[in-house]
Amino acid sequence: SRRIASGGNNPVFSPGGDSVAYYKGNTAGAVLANGKTELLVVKTTGGASPRIQGGFSGLCCAIWTPDGKHLLFLGNRDSKLPLEKSLDWWVVPLDGGPAVKTGALDITRSRGLRGIVSEAPMAVLPGAWNPSGSGVIFSARSGDSTNLWQVDISPVTFKAAGEARRLTSGTAFESQPSAAPRPGGGRRVVFASTTENSDVWSLPIAAEQARVLGNPQRLTDNAAADFSPDISVDGRKLIFISMRTGSEQIWVKDLVTGEEAAVTTSTTEKYSPRLSPDASSLTYSQSGTWPIYLVRLAGGAEELLSEAVGLATSWMPDGGAIFFHDVPGSVSFLDLASRQRTRLLAKPDSRLVATTISPDGRWLSFSAASGDSSQIFLAPYRGPAFIEEKDWIEVTDGRSWDIGSIWSLGSGVIYFSSDKDGYSCIWAQPLDPETRRPSGPPIDIYHEHSASRTVCPWAIGRNRLIFTMIERTGDIWMADYR
């Protein structure tokens, strides 16, 4: 084997096999236009990799047209415009010329199809061009199933027309299509059919010493997915999102008695439920326009926090305010009494996510995602005012995907997920008690070196780390179509 380009994702051979298209960056950064992304083509013999198309705020996930003279890709034309106007599948000729907006995402959106980028569900990714040249096959979610679909696109005008058509109807997660002409006519499509389930687990730890005390313990065990947990400071109350009723609902579990109950009933997609410090309330976000709601666990109507739009990630230790990041990726603060909103953090060409306040209320931790890396920072919190980047402290070096920073209850250790060893594992970084700068190297806490399992840390309660474990199985299927 030999390297033909440095860096990059999603390499795709041209129909003639003499060139490879790929992109640099990550899908979410391209969709939301707040990361560094490039679309490039390189000859298989090596050499320079010219950028294919400028003038886009973000672009990714290219496929070749059957004639090998154009690329179709997901692109965000102008980050200043709403996603509905700027995000689409675009086609660009390799020899120069303007990009053509296909209109395909208008069709998929009208059908209610959703992609994999949680902050922008409308961002359906192109999968494979139909060998006949009449359209593009892709994977998308409708309801609670993910199947293969096709949108017809003219090979002459590159404009989409008609309605999205479902090609498969399995109950598993069907994705990653590849298509070829079928002997005797028609087309043959191969795709991955995977089944995955997620449950909430806990790991007993001495949190301030970054030391594991025992083996992981399963906290939920259901055929439906349970994920996005949070836990009360005393370690008694657990909340999480579950699909066990057929739609995403927030559940609460008493870890002493084992009793479980649903907290919400609406059928909308929900994200990032976070418990208040006294465990009497929670916040969560909905997809779409990303409203944030406040729910009191004792009962009563949900309250829309209309001044905050985005993903709520943390509460002030006194319960009087929340922190959230908006879809472009800046971090803000909302005082729940005055409803005053203040922007705290922003970084050009990066998405700032997973923001949490230290239990002593003095420091913010967050991840800055850009391209194919994500770096964890700390910033001093001195009240609701903007924090300049010069005051940030690097916790990780930015050479891997480090995300999801969680504080120990004594504010002395940060726990996070990192792929620094090639897998998504849980690490801890002790901090200097005075400066809060990293003290010594990161400590490995939990490894899951399996392609069929992924772990995502979410919260810390008394003497336990809470995380989601996703377990996958899958097969490759083939289908013939006329």
MIBA-402914 format. One record per residue: x, y, z negated of N, C-alpha, C, CB in turn; residue in three letters. Coordinates in steps of 0.1 Angstrom, whole numbers, plus 5000, padded with zeros to 4 digits. Last residue first. Glycine has a CB too. Example, Ala and Ser with C-alpha at 12.3 -4.5 7.8 and 13.67 -1.06 7.14 Angstrom:
% MIBA-402914
512849784929513749894929512950004921514149944943Ser;513249434922512349554922513249674922511349554910Ala;
END
This chain:
% MIBA-402914
465249655112465149665126465349815130463749625131Arg;467549555087466449635091466449645106466449785084Tyr;468749355060468649385075467449455078468749255083Asp;470849375031469449375037469549415052468549475030Ala;472649255004472649285018471249285024473649205027Met;474249324972473149274981473249324995471749314975Trp;476249244945476149314958475149244967477549304966Ile;475449304910475749214922475749304935474649104923Asp;476149354875475649394888476049284899476249524892Gly;475849504842476049384851475549424865475349264845Thr;476849704815476449694828476749554834477149794837Arg;476249914787476649774791476049754805476249664781Glu;477150184768476450144780477050004785476550254791Ile;476850304736477550204744476650164755478050084735Met;477150604718476350524727477250424735475650614737Thr;478050644683478250654697477250574705479750614701Phe;479050784653477950734661478250754675476650814657Ile;481050704625481050764638479950704647482450754646Leu;480750744590480450664602480450754615479150594601Arg;480950884566481750764568481350684580481550684556Asn;478051054573478951024562479550884564478151024548Arg;478351114608477651114596478551084585476351034596Gly;478951254639479551194627478651214616480951254625Ile;478251184674478051244662478851174651476551254658Ala;479051074699478051174699477951244686476751114702Trp;481150904724480950944710479951064710482250984703Pro;480550644745480450794745480150834731479250844754Cys;481850374764481450434751481450584752482350384740Val;480950124787481450264785480950314772480850354797Thr;481549814804481149884792481750024792481549814779Arg;482649684825481249674823480649744811480849524822Ser;485349714825484649784835483149784833484949734849Ala;486849764794486049674802485349764812485049594793Ser;488149844769488849834782488049724790490249794780His;487550034746486649944753487149934767485149994752Glu;488850134714489050104729488050014734490550054731His;488950384690488250274695488450254710486650284692Tyr;491150554683490150514673489450384678489150624671Ile;494350684685493350594692492450534681494050484700Asp;495251014679495150874674494050804681494950884658Ile;497451254693496151204691496251054687495351214704Pro;500351374673499751324685498351274683500551204691Pro;500351664651500751534655500051484668500551434644Gly;497851874650498951824640499251684644498451844625Ser;496652144669496852004667498051964658497051934681Pro;495652424648496252364659496552214657497652444662Arg;494552534625493652454633494352414647492352524635Arg;496052664606496052724620494952654629497352714626Thr;495552514582495552664583495352714597496852704577Glu;495452234587494452294579494352454579494552254565Pro;495852114620496552184609495452254600497652284614Asp;494051814628494351964630495052014617493052034632Leu;494051504646494151584634494551724637495151514624Pro;491951374670493151474669493051544656493051574681Gln;491051054682490951164672492151244672490751094658Ala;489150884708490350924702490051034691491350984712Trp;487650624726487450724716488750754709486350684705Ile;487650584762487850544749487750654739489250474747Cys;487450494794486750594785486750534771485350624789Ser;490650414807489350384803488750494795489250244796Tyr;493150524811492450454823491050414820493250344827Gly;494050654790494650524792493950444803494550444779Asp;492550884791493950904792494650764794494550964780Lys;489850944790490250834799491750834801489550844812Asp;488151014759489251044769489550924777490551094762Ser;486051174735486251064745487351104755484851034752Ser;486851264701486451294715486651174723487351414721Phe;487051444670486951314677486451344691485951224669Tyr;489151634650488251634662488251494668488751744672Ile;489451714615489751624626488751634637489851474622Val;488651884595490051864597490451784609490651804585Gly;486051934586486552024596488052004599486352164592Ser;484851744571485751834564486451934573486751754556Gly;483451594589482651674580483551774572481851584570Leu;484951624621484751554609484051644599486151504603Ser;483351714652484151754640483851644629483751894635Trp;483851624685482951614673483851634661482251474673Ile;483851674721484551694708483551694696485351814708Ser;483451584748482551544737483151564723482251404739Gly;486451494766485151564765484451514753484251534778Ile;488851464791488651474776487451554773489951534769Asp;490351334815489051374813488751354798487951284822Trp;493751474817492751364818491351414816493151244807Ser;495251684813495751594823494851474825497151554820Arg;494851864792494151894805494551794816494352024809Gly;495751824766496651894776496051914790497851804777Asp;493751934738494351834747495051904758493151744752Thr;493552184725493552064717494151944725492152024711Val;494552514726494452394733494552274724495652384744Glu;492652784715493652694711493452564719493752664696Ile;491953124724491552984724492852904721491052934738Trp;492453384728492353344714492053194713491253414707Asp;492353434755493653444749493653394734494153584749Lys;489653444760490353324763491753324757490453304778Glu;487653604735488553614746489353484748489453734745Glu;484353574726485653534722486553524735485653394715Ile;481653794718482453724729483853694724482453804742Phe;479853724688480553824697481453744707481453924689Ala;478553644660478053644674478653754682476553654674Pro;481553534642480253594643479853604657480153734637Gly;483953424646483853534636482553604637484953634639Arg;485553134654484253194654484153294642483153084652Tyr;488253064675487853104662486453174663488853204656Pro;488152764695488152914694487652954681487152964706Ala;489752484710489052544699489152694700489752504685Leu;489252264739489752384732489052404719489652504742Phe;489952004761489252044749490052164743489151924739Ile;489451964796490351994785489552044773491452094789Gln;489151754823488451824813489251844801487051754810Ser;489551704859490051704845489151784836491451754844Ser;488951744885488851604880489451594866489551504889Asp;487552064883488151954892487951824886489651984894Gly;487052124849487352184862488052074871488252304861Ser;485652184818485752094829485952164842484452004830Ala;486352234786486352304799486652214810487452424798Ala;484652174756485352114767485252214779484951974771Ser;485052294722484252274735485252214745483752414739Phe;484452414689485252324698484352304711485452184691Ser;484852694668484052624679484952534686483452734688Leu;485052754633485652724646484652664655486952634644Trp;483752804609484852894613485352874627485952884603Arg;481952634596481452754603482452854608480552834594Gly;482552404585482852514576482452644583484352524573Asp;481952224606481052224594481352344585481252104586Pro;482352394637482852314626481952324614484352364623Ser;480052364665480652444654481152364643479552544649Ile;480552254698480052224685480752324675480352084681Thr;479752204733480252304722479652264709479852444726Thr;479652074758479852004745480352084734480851884748Ala;481352294782480252204777480652154764480052094788Val;482052514807482252494793481052414788482452624786Leu;483452464838482152454831482552424816481352334836Arg;485452704857485352584847483852584842486352594836Ser;485852934871486152804878486152684868487552814884Asp;486353134842486253124857486652984862487053234864Pro;484753084812486053064819485753054834486752944813Lys;483253194782483153174796484553164802482453294803Ala;481453244752482553184759482253174773482953044753Leu;479153394742480353374734481653334742480153264723Leu;476453604744477353524751478653514744477553574766Arg;473553594723474853654725475753554733475553694712Thr;470253684716471153594723472453674726470453554736Arg;467953704690469053774697469953674703469753864687Gln;465953614674465953574688466953654696464553584693Arg;465953654647465853774655465653734669467053854653Ser;466053374639465153464633464953584642465753514619Ala;467953234654466553184654465553284648466453054648Leu;470253354676469853364663468353334662470053514657Asp;472153174698470853224696470553234682469853144704Leu;474953194720474553184706473153244705475553254696Phe;476553024748475853134741475453094727474753184750Ser;478952964773478352924760477753044754479452864751Val;478652864808479052954798478352924785478953104802Ser;477652704830478652654821479252754812479752604829Gly;475352724846476652754852477852724843476752904855Pro;473452644826473752554837475052594844472652554848Val;474652734793473652744804474152654816473552894809Asp;474852584761475552634773474552634785476752534777His;474352694727473952624739474752674751472452654742Phe;473852694692474752714703474252634715476252684699Phe;471552844669471952734677473052784687470752664684Ile;470852944634471152974648471552844655472253084650Ala;470552864608469852984612470153024627470353104605Gly;471752654595470552624602469852754608469552564593Gly;474252684585473152724576471852714583473352874573Asp;475952594606475752514593474652554584477052514586Pro;474252624637475052684627474852604614474652834625Met;474052334659473452424650474452494641472352354641Trp;474552244694475052254680474152354672476552284679Ser;473552234720474552144716474952144701475752164724Thr;471152274745471452304731472452194726470252314722Ala;471452384777471652264769472052304755472652164776Leu;469152624789470352544791470352424783471652624788Gly;468152924776467952834787469252754789467552914800Val;466553114752467653024754467252934766468052944742Ala;464253254747465453334749466653244753465653414737Glu;462253064742462253124755463553204758461053214757Ser;461952794728462852904725463152974738464252844718Leu;458852664720459752704731460652814727458952734744Leu;458052424697458252574699459252594710458652644686Glu;455552174693456852214697456952364700457352134709Glu;453252174664453552194679455052224681452652304684Ala;453651924638453352054643453752064658453952164635Gly;456051764616454851774624454651914629453651724617Gly;458451734604457251714595455951724603457251814584Ala;460251794623459951654621458851634612461251584615Leu;459852044646459852014632459451874629459052124624Arg;461652144674460652044669460852034654460751904676Val;462252364700462452334686461252254681462552474678Leu;463552354733462452344724462952314710461452234729Tyr;464652514762465052454750463852464740466352524744Ile;464452464798463952524786464452444774462452534785Pro;465452404825466252384813465752474801467652424816Trp;464052374848464552514845465252514832463352604845Thr;465052054849464352154857464852294855462852144854Gly;464951894816465451924830464552014837465651784837Ser;464952034783464251964794464951994807462752004794Gln;466551984751466452054764465651964774467752094770Ser;465952024716466251944728466052024740465451804728Tyr;466452034680466252094693466551994704467252224694Thr;464751954649465751924660465452014672465651774664Leu;464551964613464152004627465151954637464052154627Ser;465551864590464151884590463651924604463752004581Ser;468251834584467551724591466051744590467951594583Ala;469852044577469051984567468151874572468152094560Asp;470952114602471852064591471052004580472652184586Pro;468951964629469352074621470152024609468152154616Ser;470051744656469451764643469851894636469651644634Leu;469451754690470451784679469651814666471351904683Arg;469251594721468551624708469651644697467551514704Pro;470051594751470851654739469951684727471551774744Ser;467151594771468551594769468951654756469251674781Tyr;464451444789464951524778466451494776464151474765Lys;461951474814463251424811463851514799464251424823Glu;458451454803459551514810460951454806459551664806Thr;456251354791456951264800458051324807455951214810Thr;455751404755455651454769456551364778456151594770Ser;456151324729455151244737455151284752453751254732Thr;458451284701457851354712456951264720458951414721Thr;459051094682458851234678458151314688460251304674Val;458450764672458650864683458251004678457750824695Ala;460150584647458950654652459350744663458150724640Ala;461250324625461450404636460050464641462050324648Glu;462850204595461650244602461950334613460650324592Glu;465050124580464850064593463650114601464849924592Gly;465650234555464450144556464350074570463250224553Thr;468050364563467950284550466850184551467750384538Val;467850494586468850394586468850314572470150454588Leu;465050584602465550584589466550464587464350574578Asp;464950734634465050604626465650634613465950504634Lys;463150894659463850904647463850774640463151014638Val;463250974694462850884683463650924671462950734687Trp;462051124723462951134711462451054700463251284707Ile;461650974755461051024742462151034732459850944737Gln;461250914788462150964778461551034766463251054785Glu;458950644793459450774797460450814785458250874798Ser;458550384784458450404799458850544803457050384803Gly;459050354758457650374761457450394776457050484753Thr;461850334757461050214754459550234756461250184739Arg;463950504762462950484773461950374770463750444786Met;465050754739464750614742463750604754464150534730Ser;467350944721466450934732466250794736466851024744Ile;467550984685468050944698466950954708468650794697Phe;468551024651467651054662468351014675467251214662Ile;468650904618469250894631468150944641469750754635Leu;469450964584468450984595469150984609467651114593Lys;471650914567470450844565469550844578469650894553Arg;473951074565474050944572472750854571475150864566Gly;473951324556474051224546474051084552472851234537Asp;473751464581475051474573475151364563475151604566Val;472151264606472151364595473451354587470951344586Ser;473051224640472851174627472851284617473851064624Ile;472051154674472651244664472251194650472051394666Asp;472451004707472051004693472651124685472550884686Pro;472050924736472151064731471751074716471251154739Ser;469950634738471150704740471050844734471450714756Phe;468550334749468650424737469950494739468450344724Asp;466650164774467850244770467650334758468250324782Ala;465049854765465049984771466250064766463750064768Ala;465449644748465649624762465649754770464549534767Ala;467249734718466049734726466349704741465249864724Asn;468549814691468649694699467349674706469049564690Asp;470650034673469450014680469649894689468950134688Thr;473049994660472050064652470650044659472350204650Leu;475749764656474649814665473549874656474149694674Arg;478949854646477649794642476549854651477349824627Gln;482549774649481249854653480049774649481349874668Pro;484349694618483949674632482749754636483649524634Asn;486249934598485549804601485149794615484349784592Gly;487550174595487350094583486749954585486550164573Leu;489950374610488850284612488750194600488950214625Val;490850714604491150574601489850484602491850554588Arg;491150984600491150934614491550784613492151004623Ala;490851104576492151044578492250974592492350934568Gln;488351194577489351294575490751234577489251354561Glu;486750954580486851054591487951154589485551134591Ala;487150644579487450744570487750874578488750704561Ala;484350474595485650534595485850614582485750634607Ile;482450234613482750284599484150344600482750174589Pro;480550324640481850274636482250324623482950304647Leu;477450234656478250314646479550244643477450334633Ser;475350274685476250204676476950294666477350124685Trp;472650254706473350334697474150244687472450434689Val;472650134740472250124726473050214718472149984721Asp;471750084774472550154764471850144750472750304768Ser;472149884803471349924791472249984781470649794785Asn;471849814838472549864826471649894815473349994830Glu;472449644867471549664856472349714844470749524852Thr;472849714902473349704888472249714878474449804886Thr;473649654933472449644924472849614910471449534930Ser;475149814960475249754947473949764940476349834939Ala;474649714995474549804984474849734970473249874984Phe;474549715030474949645018474949755007476449585019Val;472549675059472949765048473349685036471749865043Val;472349675093472549595081473149685070473549475084Arg;469949745119471149785111471149685098470949935106Arg;469249665154468949705140470149745132468149595133Gly;470749395172469949515171469549545157468749505180Gly;472449185175471149165180470249285179470449045174Gly;474049245144474049175157472649145162474849035155Pro;473549575132473349435130473449365144471949415124Arg;475949835123475049775133474849625130475449795147Pro;476049915088476749885100475649825110477849775098Ala;476450105057475650045068476450015080474550145072Ala;476250115022477150115034476450045045478550045031Ser;475250264991475050195003476150215014473650245009Pro;475250314962476450294970476250214983477550224961Gln;472450144945473250254948474450214958473850324936Ser;469950064922470450034936471250154941469349994945Glu;469349924893469950054898470650024911470950114887Phe;466449704896467749744891468149874897468849634895Ala;464149644909463949704896465349744890463249604886Thr;463749734944464149644933464049724920465649604935Gly;463149824969462149844958462549754946460749814963Ser;464450014997464449904988463549934976465949874983Thr;463650235012464150115019464249995010465550145024Leu;461350505015462050405006462450285014461050364994Arg;461950805032461350665032462150575023461350615047Arg;460951145033461951045028461250905027462551085014Ala;459451265063459451235049460551135045458051185044Glu;460551505088459651395083459751385068460151265089Gly;463951605092462551605095461851495089462351615111Ala;466951795093466151685088464751715091466451675072Ala;469251875120468151915111467351795106467252015118Lys;471151825139471551805125470451865115472851865122Phe;470751835166470651965159471051955144469152005159Thr;471651565171471951675180471851805173470951675192Val;470751375154472251375157472651485166472651235163Pro;468451465129468751465143470251465145468151585150Ser;467651255103468351385106468751365121469651405097Ile;465451115079465851125093466551265096464551115102Asp;466450965050465951085055466351095070466351215047Val;465850675029466450735041465650865045466350635053Gln;466950504999465950585007466650625020465450704999Trp;467250264973467750324985466650394993468550224994Leu;466450354938466450264950467150334962465050224954Asn;465650344905466650404915466850304926467950434908Thr;462850414885463550324893464550404902462650234901Ser;461050564871462050504863462850404871461350434851Asp;460650824895460050764883461150694874459050654886Gly;463350774915461950814915461250744904461250774929Ser;466650844924465650804914464350854916466250844900Arg;468550734952467850834944466950774935467150934954Ala;470950694977470350634965469750754957471450564957Ser;470550695013471150745001470350674989470950895000Phe;471150735048470750645037471350695024471050495040Ile;470250945074471150915063470450835052471751055057Val;469650905110469350955096470450905086468050905092Gly;470150805135468950875133468750925119467850775136Ser;472350645142472450795143471250875140472850825157Gly;472450385139471750425151471850575153470250385150Ser;473650365114474450335126473750385139474850195127Pro;473050615091472450505098473250485111470950535101Asn;475550705069474850745081474250615087475650825091Trp;475250695034475850635046474950675058475950485045Ala;474750905012475350775010476050715023474350675006Gly;474551224996474451145008475151015006474951215020Pro;472851274964474151264972473951184985475251194963Leu;470751524952470851384957472051374966469551344965Val;470151734931471351714938471451564942472551764930Ala;468051784914467751784928468951744937467251924932Met;469051794888468551664892468251664907467251644885Pro;471451934874470851964887470251844893471852034897Ala;472551824851472251974851471452014864473452054850Glu;473051554858471951594849471551734849472351554835Ser;473351414888473951524880472851574871474451634890Val;472251214903472951174891473451284883474051084895Ile;468951294917470251244917470851224904471151334925Gly;465451234926466551294917467851224919466051294903Arg;462451314943463651234941464751304934464151184955Leu;460051434950460351414936461551324933459151354929Gly;459551504975459151364972459451334957459951274981Arg;460651754976459251744977458751604974458851784991Ser;463351674975462751744963461251734964463251894963Arg;463751565000463951484988463251544976465451454985Thr;463351805016462551685017462551595005462951605030Ile;465251975007463852015006462951895007463552125017Asp;467551825014467151835000465751894998468151904992Leu;467751865042467351735037466951745022468551645038Ala;468552085056467152095050466751965043466152135060Gly;471052125068470152025073468652035068470651885069Thr;472852385079472052345068471052245073471452465060Lys;475952365095474552365097473852315084474152275109Val;478852585097478152465091476652485093478452465076Ala;480452695128479652715116479052585110478552815118Pro;483752585137482452625140481652635127481752525149Gly;486052315141485752445138484252475142486652545145Gly;486352045146487152135154486752285152486952105169Asp;484551915131485951905127486752005134486451765129Leu;481452075122482252015132483752015127482152085145Pro;479351995094480352085100481152015110481252145088Val;476252005076477051935087478052035093476151865098Val;474951965043475452045054476251965064476252165049Trp;472451935020473451865028473751955040472851725033Trp;472452204995471852115005472852025011471152205017Asp;471852494977472352354976471652274987472152294962Leu;470552744979471952734983472452584984472752804973Ser;467952734970468252804983469652774988468052954981Lys;467952594947466952554957467252624970465552594952Glu;469752734931470152604937469252564948470252494927Leu;469853084938469252974931469652844938467752984930Pro;473053244944471653214948471153104939471553174963Leu;475653254937474853364932473353334935475253494938Lys;477053054950476653024936475753144930477853014927Ser;476352934980476553064973476053044959475853184981Asp;476352664989476752774998477152894990475752805008Arg;477252364980476552484974477152604981476752484958Asn;476752054997477452174994476552284988477952235007Gly;477551735007476651804997477451934994476351724984Leu;478051675042478451675028477451755020479851745027Phe;479151535072477951575064478351575050476751485067Leu;481351615099481151565085479851615079482351595076Leu;481951515133481351605123481451535109479951645126His;482851325150483251455152482751555142482751495166Lys;482051065149483351085143483751235145484350995149Gly;479550985156480451015167481851055162479951135175Asp;478150945132478550825140479550865151477350765146Pro;479651155107478551135117479051015126478151255125Thr;480851065075481051095089479751075097482251005095Trp;480351225043480251105052480351155066478851035049Ile;481551365012481351375027481151235033482551445033Ala;481551484985480751364989480451365004479451354981Cys;481251854982481751714978481051614986481551694963Cys;481652194971481252094981481951964978481752144995Leu;480952534963481352404959480852304969480652374945Gly;480852774977481152784963481552644957480052844955Ser;482152805010481252735001481752754986481152585004Phe;484052905027482852975026481852905017482252995039Gly;485652645047485652745037484252805036486652855040Gly;486152315055485152425056485352515044483752365056Gln;488452145054487552145065486652265066486652025064Ile;491952175049490552205044489652215056490552325035Arg;494251925060493652055062492252065055493452095076Pro;496851775049495451755047494751895048495051685034Ser;499751655066499051765059497551735059499251895066Ala;500551305065500751445069499851535061500351455084Gly;499350975076499851075066499951215072501251035061Gly;498050805092499550805093500150905083499950835107Thr;495450875089495950755081497450735083495250635087Thr;495051225083495251115092495850995084496251155104Lys;492551365062493951335065494051215074494651295051Val;490551635052490651515061492151495063489951545075Val;488651765024489751755033489751635042491051755024Leu;487152005004486851895013487951885023485451905020Leu;487352094969487852104983487451984991489352124984Glu;486752274940486452164948486852194963484952124948Thr;486752374907487552384919487252254928489052394916Lys;483552464894484752394894485452404907484452244890Gly;481052564898481852624887483052544884481052644874Asn;478852474914479852574919480552644908479052684927Ala;477252264909477052384901477952504905477152354886Leu;478352074926476952104927476652244920476151994920Val;481052064919480652104932479252154933480951994942Ala;480951974892481552104895481152154909483052094894Gly;479751724896479051834889479551964892479051804874Ala;481851594911480551614917479751724910479751494916Thr;485151744910484151644906482751684910484151634890Asn;488151744931487251804921486251694916486451924927Gly;488451694966489151714953488151784944490451794955Lys;487351444989487251574983488051574970485851614981Tyr;487951315023487851305008487651445002489151235002Tyr;488251115052487751235046487651215031486351275051Ala;490750985073490050965060489551105055490950895050Val;491250845106491250955096490450915084490651085103Ser;490950625122492250695122492350815112492550745136Asp;488550485124489550435114490850515114489850295117Gly;486450575138487550515146488650465137488150615155Gly;484750675118484350565126485450495134483250605136Pro;486950745090486150785102485750665109487050885110Ser;486550635056487150625069486250685080487450475072Phe;486650825027485750765036486450755050484350835037Val;487150864991487750855005486850775014489150785005Pro;486450974965485450934975486050934989484251024975Asn;488951224957487851134953487151094966486851194943Asn;492251344948491151324956490151214951491551294970Gly;495951324950494651354944493451324953494651504940Gly;497651324980497751344966496451394960498851444962Ser;497651075006497251215001497351214986495751255006Ala;498550835010498450915022498051065018497450865032Ile;500650584997499850704994499750795007500350784982Arg;500350245004501150365005500150485002501850385018Arg;500849885000500050005000500950125000499050004988Ser;
END
